[in-house]
Amino acid sequence: MEDQEKRKFSRAHFHGNGVLLKGSVQYPVQVEDLSLRGVLISCDQHLQLHEEVRFHLILTHSDIVIETEGVVVHKHGREYGIKFTLVDAEGMIHLRSIMEYNTEDFSGIENELFFLKN
């Protein structure tokens, strides 16, 4: 079974910039893909599995920054998968918009939101 078939949440190939915050230190990161439940980033900063982090997704050409908290759930080289543990309501609205714009399955996104809510 392929990874995409195992996933409960759709992933959008969304390339952008973000900031990883560890304490008061900020590290620039590149976003490789995104879901309602997490993000795949690449960065030079070394992260540990199960490490709790704060992540800010910076939307280009706007003043919108989606602030999240999460935990590192996998790593491969310079790439790290972060599972969101906290996203505020406004951030979730923006994530939903990004997902709807970058995926073909709008009803799937609705189902994922229902799953998150319950």
Buried (B, 14 or more C-beta within 10 A) or exposed (E): EEEEEEEEBBBBEBEBBBBBBEEEEEBEBBBBBBBBBBBBBEBEBEBEEEBEBBBBBBBEEEEEEBBBBBBBEEBEEBBBBBBBEEBEEEBBEBBBEBBBEBBEEEEBBEBBBEEBEE
